[in-house]
Amino acid sequence: MKFIIDNWMLFSIALLSGFSLLLPIIQTGMTQGISTAEAVLMMNREKAVVIDLSEPAEFELGHPVGAINLSLNALEIELNKRVTDKSRPLIFFCQTGGVSAKGVLAAQKLGFTKVYLLGGGLKSWKEANLPLQKA
């Protein structure tokens, strides 16, 4: 205990470093996402809105039927225009799932209550052999 008191600054830096290393793991666990089967059920039963945060060129190559393509930069402006019911489920995805986690956080800040991330992104959609629509 005397060592910790004498070296409180060093001890604090060690704790902060450890927390910084664990933070990405904790955040990834919180936004792991839903499976493709869960997404299809939400789309069919609850009329979930599917939002693709991929680049427009990637969107044109293929996306789930009825998906809306929005850029992450314009999300806060466009989302309120496109989806007026804030209790309607939103399913965000991109090519692999990395960008869509930021979209989930932005939608939650805007007051949407049912916001989900498609785990694995479009890659998992293709692996499940689910239908794609080309623009």
Order of alpha helices (4+ residues) and beta strands (2+ residues): alpha-alpha-alpha-beta-alpha-beta-beta-alpha-beta-alpha-beta-alpha-beta
